[in-house]
Amino acid sequence: MLSQGIVNIVYVVAAVLFIFGLKGMAHPRTAVRGNLTGATGMLLAVVATLLSPQFGYSWTYVLIGLAIGAVIGAVLAINIAMTAMPELVALFNGFGGAASVVVAGAELIKFFDMGAAEGTNITQMSIATVLAGLIGSVTFFGSYIAFGKLAEFLAVKWKLYWWQALVKWFAAVVFAALGVFIGYSYDFSLFGTLALVFFVATALFTFSKKAVFPGINAIKLISALATVAVGVLLVLQVMEAAGFTDQPLELFWLLVAIAALLGVTLTFSIGGADMPVVIALLNSYSGIAAAMTGFVINNTVLIIAGSLVGASGIILTNLMCIAMNRSLPNVLFGAMGSTQEDVDVDEVYKNVKSTSADEIAMMLETAQKVLIVPGYGMAVSQAQHSVRDLANLLEEKWEIEVLFGVHPVAGRMPGHMNVLLAEADVPYDKLLEMDTVNSMMDQIDLAIVIGANDVINPVAKTDPNSPIAGMPIIEVQRAGQVIIIKRSLSPGFAGIANPQFAADNTMMFFSDGKKAFVEMIEAVKES
């Protein structure tokens, strides 16, 4: 058992490690060390908490939870594909939110059963409990929707694989069962019945095949206002300033239920092109929920860690919105994922020209500066190592300068392309931001686009009625020649046609991303 003074010192050390860890993760060369630094800080914080005077419980359940979590975490970390990393991040955010709800609920039960501990600030505790339950529930259920949309089994019209259907049905049954359990626990009183209705509505909502429909923004607004109203009532109840003395926990679970529907609707209507923003925002939510939980249990290091995650997530969300030239309310209540139904796709693509690896090799032989623009197609085909090999070959054989243009929202999570290329040991100084690339685009002899679609679509600049109107793009249309590697002419996550595919200076190489680069490498070697 450690004294509280030593525990507080360890918390300060852990907080410093968190800060240095975040700083390290800002650069690929130091990202691994930064991650280990932050993990070390969290380990110190957990050990100090378990040995603190405030921890007066059995270690049995802690060790059981630690073992289960370690096994699940290790299996996921070892087996997860890089293409599924966005889904995994969404799940991590959701688990953080769920933990905040559970801890806040447990502390509320403890408060009503045993009374407040000596020195407890009732106002702080009640407000923090409401915010932890509200934000945590929004985070958990919103993250499930983000996970489902990234894994492509929610808001889709095609037939699902068996595992997708299983996950979808299992989650819906759990949501509905949670509502039934709460309703039954409180004898289907007014609050219990309302909780049942909101949880069942949440479950049914996940079966919709349309992400956007009339009235969805009204549901968001009503749910948001309802969470505020119930939250205020709960704060008043905890402070014994209102007459709700029977079944005091009903309001908390009602709050969680309404927030669940709010989280589902907020995330459900957000288009796939906005997913990097959603991931950053949900990450911020999980941090804020954790900070609020820190206030609930009066844990300093949890407040600090949650604040760091929340603040960094908000900053990243803002950067993502700036990169897309959109406001956060527009992302939450807009619909970038809508399609242009009045566009004749056959007319747009009537002049598409295809090419081959041998023809591309001949173009490369006369080029002096080549730009590679990666997109989600590179992640799907796991082509990052082949991309690196081609770049190295061009530099060694023909002394061609090869650069990489990375759009801030390319892929399905912030920094997705940077992570993949760093994994392939592509030098960081070759990864250029969008503005830098665009400033030199006129000097690019050949731009090779692998899987990127919306982030190079010129309609963002030419069509004010486009769903991506105003979004900054990598302007490959200004390069001397453009090669776009895709398996088909299918649209990107924004669901719109891309006239760049049929531009005069553009040729399509229809192939899997990795296979295409392997063929180009062989063609260059034989050239």
C-alpha positions as CSV (number, residue, x, y, z in Angstrom):
1,M,0.0,0.0,0.0
2,L,1.4,3.4,-1.0
3,S,0.7,6.7,0.7
4,Q,-1.5,9.1,-1.2
5,G,1.5,11.5,-1.5
6,I,3.5,8.9,-3.4
7,V,0.5,8.0,-5.5
8,N,0.1,11.7,-6.5
9,I,3.8,11.8,-7.5
10,V,3.4,8.8,-9.7
11,Y,0.3,10.4,-11.3
12,V,2.4,13.4,-12.2
13,V,5.1,11.2,-13.7
14,A,2.4,9.3,-15.7
15,A,1.0,12.6,-16.9
16,V,4.4,13.8,-18.1
17,L,4.9,10.4,-19.9
18,F,1.5,10.9,-21.6
19,I,2.6,14.3,-22.9
20,F,5.9,13.0,-24.2
21,G,4.1,10.1,-25.7
22,L,1.8,12.3,-27.7
23,K,4.8,14.4,-28.8
24,G,6.6,11.3,-30.0
25,M,3.6,10.0,-31.9
26,A,3.6,13.3,-34.0
27,H,6.4,11.9,-36.2
28,P,6.7,8.4,-37.8
29,R,10.3,8.1,-36.7
30,T,9.4,8.4,-33.0
31,A,5.9,7.1,-33.1
32,V,6.8,3.6,-31.7
33,R,8.8,5.1,-28.9
34,G,6.0,7.6,-28.2
35,N,3.4,4.8,-28.1
36,L,5.6,2.9,-25.6
37,T,6.1,6.0,-23.5
38,G,2.4,6.6,-23.2
39,A,1.7,2.9,-22.4
40,T,4.4,3.1,-19.7
41,G,2.6,6.1,-18.2
42,M,-0.7,4.3,-18.2
43,L,0.9,1.2,-16.6
44,L,2.3,3.4,-13.8
45,A,-1.1,5.1,-13.3
46,V,-2.9,1.7,-13.0
47,V,-0.4,0.2,-10.6
48,A,-0.4,3.4,-8.4
49,T,-4.3,3.3,-8.4
50,L,-4.4,-0.3,-7.3
51,L,-1.9,0.4,-4.5
52,S,-3.5,3.6,-3.4
53,P,-5.3,4.0,0.0
54,Q,-8.6,4.8,-1.9
55,F,-8.6,1.3,-3.5
56,G,-10.3,-0.9,-0.9
57,Y,-11.6,-3.7,-3.1
58,S,-10.6,-7.2,-4.0
59,W,-8.2,-7.7,-6.8
60,T,-10.0,-10.8,-8.1
61,Y,-12.2,-9.0,-10.5
62,V,-9.4,-6.6,-11.6
63,L,-7.1,-9.5,-12.4
64,I,-10.0,-11.3,-14.3
65,G,-10.7,-8.2,-16.3
66,L,-7.0,-7.7,-17.0
67,A,-6.6,-11.2,-18.2
68,I,-9.6,-11.1,-20.5
69,G,-8.6,-7.7,-21.9
70,A,-5.0,-8.7,-22.4
71,V,-6.0,-11.8,-24.4
72,I,-8.5,-9.9,-26.6
73,G,-6.1,-7.0,-27.1
74,A,-3.2,-9.3,-28.0
75,V,-5.3,-11.3,-30.5
76,L,-6.6,-8.2,-32.2
77,A,-3.2,-6.5,-32.3
78,I,-1.5,-9.6,-33.8
79,N,-4.2,-10.6,-36.4
80,I,-5.7,-7.3,-37.4
81,A,-5.0,-6.3,-41.0
82,M,-3.9,-2.8,-41.8
83,T,-7.0,-2.3,-43.9
84,A,-9.1,-3.0,-40.9
85,M,-7.2,-0.5,-38.6
86,P,-9.9,2.2,-38.9
87,E,-12.6,-0.3,-37.7
88,L,-10.3,-1.3,-34.8
89,V,-9.8,2.4,-33.8
90,A,-13.6,2.9,-33.9
91,L,-14.0,-0.1,-31.5
92,F,-11.4,1.2,-29.2
93,N,-13.1,4.6,-29.0
94,G,-16.4,2.8,-28.3
95,F,-15.0,0.6,-25.5
96,G,-13.6,3.8,-23.8
97,G,-17.1,5.3,-23.9
98,A,-18.7,2.2,-22.5
99,A,-16.2,2.0,-19.7
100,S,-17.1,5.6,-18.7
101,V,-20.8,4.8,-18.6
102,V,-20.3,1.7,-16.5
103,V,-18.0,3.5,-14.0
104,A,-20.3,6.5,-13.7
105,G,-23.3,4.2,-13.2
106,A,-21.5,2.2,-10.5
107,E,-20.5,5.3,-8.7
108,L,-24.1,6.6,-8.8
109,I,-25.3,3.3,-7.3
110,K,-22.7,3.5,-4.6
111,F,-23.7,7.1,-3.9
112,F,-27.4,6.2,-3.3
113,D,-26.6,3.1,-1.4
114,M,-23.8,4.3,0.9
115,G,-24.0,8.1,0.6
116,A,-21.2,10.5,-0.4
117,A,-17.7,10.0,0.8
118,E,-16.2,12.6,3.1
119,G,-15.1,15.7,1.2
120,T,-17.1,14.8,-1.9
121,N,-18.3,17.8,-4.0
122,I,-21.9,16.8,-4.7
123,T,-22.3,19.4,-7.5
124,Q,-19.1,18.3,-9.3
125,M,-19.9,14.6,-8.8
126,S,-23.5,14.9,-10.2
127,I,-22.6,17.0,-13.2
128,A,-19.6,14.8,-14.1
129,T,-21.8,11.7,-13.8
130,V,-24.4,13.1,-16.2
131,L,-21.7,14.1,-18.7
132,A,-19.8,10.8,-18.4
133,G,-23.1,8.8,-19.0
134,L,-24.2,11.1,-21.8
135,I,-20.9,11.4,-23.7
136,G,-19.9,7.8,-23.0
137,S,-23.1,6.5,-24.4
138,V,-22.9,8.7,-27.5
139,T,-19.3,7.5,-28.0
140,F,-20.1,3.8,-27.6
141,F,-23.1,3.6,-29.8
142,G,-21.8,6.1,-32.3
143,S,-18.5,4.1,-32.5
144,Y,-20.5,0.9,-33.2
145,I,-22.2,2.6,-36.2
146,A,-18.8,3.9,-37.4
147,F,-17.4,0.4,-37.1
148,G,-20.3,-1.1,-39.0
149,K,-20.1,1.5,-41.8
150,L,-16.3,1.0,-42.1
151,A,-16.8,-2.8,-42.1
152,E,-19.6,-2.3,-44.6
153,F,-22.5,-4.1,-42.9
154,L,-24.5,-1.1,-41.8
155,A,-26.5,1.2,-44.2
156,V,-25.8,-1.1,-47.2
157,K,-28.2,-2.6,-49.7
158,W,-26.3,-5.6,-50.8
159,K,-26.3,-9.1,-49.3
160,L,-24.0,-9.4,-46.2
161,Y,-21.4,-12.1,-45.5
162,W,-22.5,-14.4,-42.7
163,W,-20.1,-12.8,-40.1
164,Q,-21.4,-9.3,-41.0
165,A,-25.0,-10.4,-40.5
166,L,-24.1,-12.2,-37.3
167,V,-22.5,-9.0,-35.8
168,K,-25.3,-6.9,-37.0
169,W,-28.1,-9.1,-35.5
170,F,-26.1,-9.8,-32.3
171,A,-25.6,-6.1,-31.6
172,A,-29.2,-5.3,-32.3
173,V,-30.4,-8.1,-30.0
174,V,-28.1,-6.8,-27.3
175,F,-29.4,-3.2,-27.6
176,A,-33.0,-4.4,-27.5
177,A,-32.3,-6.8,-24.6
178,L,-30.6,-3.9,-22.6
179,G,-33.8,-1.9,-23.0
180,V,-36.0,-4.8,-21.9
181,F,-33.7,-5.4,-18.9
182,I,-33.9,-1.8,-17.7
183,G,-37.6,-1.6,-18.3
184,Y,-38.2,-4.9,-16.4
185,S,-35.9,-3.8,-13.6
186,Y,-38.0,-0.8,-12.9
187,D,-41.4,-2.6,-13.4
188,F,-41.9,-0.7,-16.7
189,S,-42.5,2.6,-15.0
190,L,-42.5,5.8,-17.0
191,F,-38.7,6.1,-17.0
192,G,-38.2,2.3,-17.5
193,T,-40.6,2.2,-20.4
194,L,-39.0,5.3,-22.1
195,A,-35.6,3.6,-21.7
196,L,-37.0,0.5,-23.4
197,V,-38.4,2.5,-26.3
198,F,-35.1,4.4,-26.9
199,F,-33.0,1.2,-26.8
200,V,-35.4,-0.7,-29.1
201,A,-35.4,2.3,-31.5
202,T,-31.6,2.2,-31.4
203,A,-31.7,-1.5,-32.3
204,L,-34.2,-1.1,-35.1
205,F,-32.3,1.9,-36.5
206,T,-29.3,-0.3,-37.3
207,F,-31.3,-2.3,-39.9
208,S,-32.0,0.7,-42.1
209,K,-30.4,0.5,-45.6
210,K,-30.5,4.2,-46.1
211,A,-28.1,6.4,-44.2
212,V,-30.1,9.6,-44.8
213,F,-33.8,10.0,-44.8
214,P,-36.3,12.8,-44.0
215,G,-36.6,13.6,-40.3
216,I,-33.2,12.2,-39.2
217,N,-31.9,15.7,-38.2
218,A,-35.1,16.2,-36.2
219,I,-34.4,12.9,-34.4
220,K,-30.9,14.2,-33.6
221,L,-32.2,17.5,-32.3
222,I,-35.0,16.0,-30.2
223,S,-32.6,13.4,-28.7
224,A,-30.0,16.1,-27.9
225,L,-32.6,18.3,-26.2
226,A,-34.0,15.3,-24.3
227,T,-30.5,14.3,-23.0
228,V,-30.0,17.9,-21.7
229,A,-33.4,17.8,-20.0
230,V,-32.9,14.4,-18.4
231,G,-29.4,15.4,-17.4
232,V,-30.6,18.5,-15.6
233,L,-33.2,16.5,-13.8
234,L,-30.6,13.9,-12.7
235,V,-28.3,16.6,-11.4
236,L,-31.1,18.1,-9.4
237,Q,-32.1,14.7,-8.1
238,V,-28.6,13.9,-6.9
239,M,-28.4,17.2,-5.2
240,E,-31.7,16.5,-3.5
241,A,-33.2,19.6,-5.0
242,A,-36.1,17.9,-6.7
243,G,-38.7,15.4,-5.6
244,F,-37.6,12.4,-7.7
245,T,-36.7,10.2,-4.8
246,D,-38.1,6.9,-5.9
247,Q,-35.9,4.7,-8.1
248,P,-33.2,7.4,-8.5
249,L,-31.2,5.4,-11.1
250,E,-34.0,5.4,-13.6
251,L,-33.0,8.9,-14.9
252,F,-29.4,7.8,-15.4
253,W,-30.4,4.8,-17.5
254,L,-32.9,6.9,-19.4
255,L,-30.2,9.4,-20.1
256,V,-27.9,6.6,-21.4
257,A,-30.8,5.3,-23.6
258,I,-31.6,8.6,-25.2
259,A,-27.9,9.3,-25.7
260,A,-27.6,5.9,-27.4
261,L,-30.1,6.9,-30.0
262,L,-28.4,10.3,-30.4
263,G,-25.0,8.6,-30.9
264,V,-26.5,6.2,-33.5
265,T,-28.3,9.0,-35.5
266,L,-25.4,11.4,-35.3
267,T,-23.0,8.8,-36.9
268,F,-25.5,6.9,-39.1
269,S,-26.1,9.8,-41.5
270,I,-22.4,10.7,-41.9
271,G,-21.1,9.7,-45.3
272,G,-18.0,7.5,-45.8
273,A,-16.0,10.4,-47.2
274,D,-16.3,12.0,-43.7
275,M,-15.1,9.0,-41.8
276,P,-11.6,10.5,-40.9
277,V,-13.5,13.3,-39.2
278,V,-15.8,10.9,-37.4
279,I,-12.9,8.8,-36.1
280,A,-11.1,11.9,-34.8
281,L,-14.4,13.2,-33.2
282,L,-15.2,9.9,-31.5
283,N,-11.7,9.7,-30.2
284,S,-12.2,13.1,-28.6
285,Y,-15.5,12.1,-27.2
286,S,-13.9,9.0,-25.5
287,G,-11.3,11.3,-23.9
288,I,-13.9,13.8,-22.6
289,A,-16.0,11.0,-21.2
290,A,-12.9,9.6,-19.5
291,A,-12.1,13.0,-18.0
292,M,-15.6,13.3,-16.7
293,T,-15.3,9.9,-15.1
294,G,-12.1,11.1,-13.5
295,F,-14.1,13.9,-11.8
296,V,-16.7,11.3,-10.7
297,I,-14.2,9.1,-8.9
298,N,-11.9,11.9,-8.1
299,N,-8.9,10.4,-10.0
300,T,-6.4,13.0,-11.1
301,V,-4.5,11.0,-13.7
302,L,-7.8,10.0,-15.4
303,I,-8.8,13.6,-15.7
304,I,-5.4,14.5,-17.2
305,A,-5.3,11.6,-19.6
306,G,-8.9,12.1,-20.7
307,S,-8.3,15.9,-21.2
308,L,-5.2,15.2,-23.3
309,V,-7.1,12.7,-25.5
310,G,-10.2,15.0,-25.7
311,A,-8.2,18.1,-26.6
312,S,-6.0,16.4,-29.2
313,G,-9.0,14.8,-30.7
314,I,-10.8,18.1,-31.1
315,I,-7.7,19.7,-32.6
316,L,-7.4,16.8,-35.1
317,T,-11.1,17.0,-35.9
318,N,-10.8,20.7,-36.6
319,L,-7.8,20.0,-38.9
320,M,-9.8,17.4,-40.8
321,C,-12.7,19.8,-41.2
322,I,-10.3,22.5,-42.5
323,A,-8.8,19.9,-44.9
324,M,-12.3,19.3,-46.3
325,N,-13.4,22.9,-46.2
326,R,-16.4,22.1,-44.1
327,S,-17.6,23.0,-40.6
328,L,-18.2,20.4,-37.9
329,P,-22.0,21.0,-37.8
330,N,-22.0,20.4,-41.6
331,V,-20.3,17.1,-41.1
332,L,-22.7,16.1,-38.3
333,F,-25.9,17.3,-39.9
334,G,-24.9,17.3,-43.6
335,A,-24.6,14.3,-46.0
336,M,-21.5,14.2,-48.0
337,G,-22.2,10.6,-48.7
338,S,-25.2,11.4,-50.9
339,T,-25.0,10.7,-54.6
340,Q,-25.6,12.7,-57.7
341,E,-28.5,10.9,-59.3
342,D,-28.8,13.3,-62.2
343,V,-25.4,12.6,-63.6
344,D,-25.1,10.3,-66.6
345,V,-22.2,8.1,-65.7
346,D,-21.9,6.6,-69.1
347,E,-21.6,10.1,-70.6
348,V,-18.9,11.1,-68.1
349,Y,-16.8,8.0,-68.8
350,K,-17.3,7.7,-72.6
351,N,-13.7,8.8,-73.3
352,V,-11.9,6.6,-70.7
353,K,-8.6,5.2,-71.9
354,S,-6.9,2.2,-70.4
355,T,-3.2,1.3,-70.3
356,S,-0.8,-1.4,-69.4
357,A,2.3,-1.9,-67.2
358,D,4.6,-1.9,-70.3
359,E,3.1,1.4,-71.5
360,I,3.5,3.0,-68.1
361,A,7.1,1.8,-68.0
362,M,7.8,3.7,-71.2
363,M,6.2,6.9,-69.7
364,L,8.3,6.5,-66.6
365,E,11.5,6.2,-68.7
366,T,11.2,9.8,-69.9
367,A,9.9,11.3,-66.7
368,Q,12.0,13.4,-64.3
369,K,9.6,13.9,-61.4
370,V,6.9,11.4,-60.5
371,L,4.2,11.8,-57.9
372,I,2.4,8.9,-56.2
373,V,-1.0,9.7,-54.6
374,P,-2.1,6.9,-52.3
375,G,-5.7,6.2,-51.3
376,Y,-7.8,3.5,-49.6
377,G,-7.2,1.2,-52.6
378,M,-3.5,1.0,-51.5
379,A,-4.6,-0.2,-48.1
380,V,-7.1,-2.7,-49.4
381,S,-4.6,-4.3,-51.7
382,Q,-1.8,-3.9,-49.1
383,A,0.4,-2.5,-51.8
384,Q,2.5,-0.1,-49.7
385,H,5.6,-2.3,-49.9
386,S,5.3,-2.7,-53.7
387,V,4.8,1.1,-54.0
388,R,8.0,1.6,-52.1
389,D,9.9,-0.9,-54.3
390,L,8.8,0.9,-57.4
391,A,9.9,4.3,-56.0
392,N,13.3,2.9,-55.0
393,L,13.7,1.2,-58.4
394,L,12.9,4.4,-60.3
395,E,15.4,6.4,-58.2
396,E,18.2,3.9,-58.6
397,K,17.7,3.0,-62.3
398,W,16.8,6.3,-63.9
399,E,17.4,8.8,-61.1
400,I,13.8,9.9,-61.2
401,E,12.7,12.0,-58.2
402,V,9.7,10.2,-56.7
403,L,7.4,12.0,-54.2
404,F,4.2,11.1,-52.4
405,G,1.2,13.4,-52.2
406,V,-0.9,12.6,-49.1
407,H,-4.4,14.2,-48.7
408,P,-5.3,14.8,-45.1
409,V,-8.5,12.7,-45.4
410,A,-7.2,10.0,-47.7
411,G,-8.2,6.5,-46.4
412,R,-10.7,6.0,-43.6
413,M,-8.9,7.5,-40.6
414,P,-6.6,10.4,-39.9
415,G,-3.0,9.6,-41.0
416,H,-4.1,6.3,-42.6
417,M,-1.8,6.7,-45.6
418,N,1.1,8.0,-43.5
419,V,0.9,4.9,-41.3
420,L,0.9,2.5,-44.2
421,L,3.8,4.3,-46.0
422,A,5.8,4.6,-42.7
423,E,5.3,0.8,-42.2
424,A,6.9,0.3,-45.6
425,D,9.9,2.5,-44.6
426,V,9.2,5.3,-47.1
427,P,11.3,8.3,-46.0
428,Y,9.1,10.8,-44.2
429,D,10.5,13.7,-46.1
430,K,9.0,12.3,-49.3
431,L,5.5,12.4,-47.8
432,L,4.3,15.8,-48.9
433,E,1.1,17.5,-47.7
434,M,-1.6,18.5,-50.1
435,D,-0.7,22.2,-50.3
436,T,3.0,21.5,-50.9
437,V,2.1,19.0,-53.7
438,N,-0.3,21.4,-55.4
439,S,2.3,24.2,-55.5
440,M,4.6,22.0,-57.6
441,M,2.0,20.0,-59.6
442,D,2.9,21.8,-62.9
443,Q,6.4,20.3,-62.6
444,I,5.2,16.8,-62.2
445,D,5.7,14.7,-65.3
446,L,3.7,11.7,-64.2
447,A,1.2,11.3,-61.3
448,I,0.3,7.7,-60.3
449,V,-2.9,7.5,-58.3
450,I,-3.6,4.2,-56.4
451,G,-7.1,3.8,-55.2
452,A,-7.7,7.5,-54.3
453,N,-11.0,8.8,-55.7
454,D,-12.8,11.6,-54.0
455,V,-9.6,13.4,-52.9
456,I,-8.6,14.0,-56.6
457,N,-12.0,14.6,-58.0
458,P,-12.1,17.9,-59.9
459,V,-15.8,18.4,-59.4
460,A,-15.0,19.6,-56.0
461,K,-13.8,22.8,-57.7
462,T,-16.0,22.9,-60.8
463,D,-19.5,21.8,-59.6
464,P,-21.0,23.9,-56.7
465,N,-23.9,21.3,-56.5
466,S,-21.6,18.4,-55.9
467,P,-21.6,16.7,-52.4
468,I,-17.9,17.5,-52.2
469,A,-18.1,21.0,-53.5
470,G,-15.4,23.2,-52.0
471,M,-13.3,20.3,-50.6
472,P,-9.6,20.9,-51.3
473,I,-8.2,18.2,-53.6
474,I,-4.8,17.1,-54.8
475,E,-4.9,18.7,-58.3
476,V,-3.4,15.8,-60.3
477,Q,-5.2,17.2,-63.4
478,R,-2.4,19.7,-63.7
479,A,0.3,17.1,-64.0
480,G,1.7,16.2,-67.4
481,Q,0.3,12.7,-67.4
482,V,-2.0,10.9,-64.9
483,I,-2.2,7.1,-64.3
484,I,-5.1,6.0,-62.1
485,I,-5.0,2.5,-60.7
486,K,-8.4,1.1,-59.9
487,R,-10.1,-2.3,-60.3
488,S,-13.2,-0.6,-61.9
489,L,-14.8,2.8,-62.5
490,S,-16.8,2.5,-59.2
491,P,-17.3,5.7,-57.2
492,G,-15.5,6.5,-54.0
493,F,-17.2,6.9,-50.6
494,A,-18.8,10.1,-51.7
495,G,-20.8,8.1,-54.3
496,I,-20.2,10.4,-57.3
497,A,-18.6,10.0,-60.7
498,N,-15.0,11.3,-61.3
499,P,-14.5,13.0,-64.6
500,Q,-10.7,12.9,-64.1
501,F,-10.9,9.2,-65.1
502,A,-11.8,10.4,-68.7
503,A,-9.6,13.4,-68.9
504,D,-7.3,13.9,-71.9
505,N,-4.1,13.5,-69.8
506,T,-5.4,10.5,-67.9
507,M,-5.2,6.7,-68.5
508,M,-6.8,4.0,-66.3
509,F,-4.8,0.9,-65.3
510,F,-7.6,-1.5,-64.3
511,S,-6.0,-3.9,-61.7
512,D,-5.6,-4.7,-58.1
513,G,-3.3,-2.1,-56.6
514,K,-0.5,-4.5,-55.4
515,K,-0.7,-6.5,-58.6
516,A,-0.4,-3.3,-60.7
517,F,2.7,-2.2,-59.0
518,V,4.3,-5.6,-59.2
519,E,3.7,-5.6,-62.9
520,M,5.1,-2.1,-63.3
521,I,8.2,-3.1,-61.4
522,E,8.8,-6.0,-63.8
523,A,8.1,-3.8,-66.8
524,V,10.6,-1.2,-65.6
525,K,13.3,-3.8,-64.9
526,E,12.8,-5.2,-68.5
527,S,12.7,-1.8,-70.1
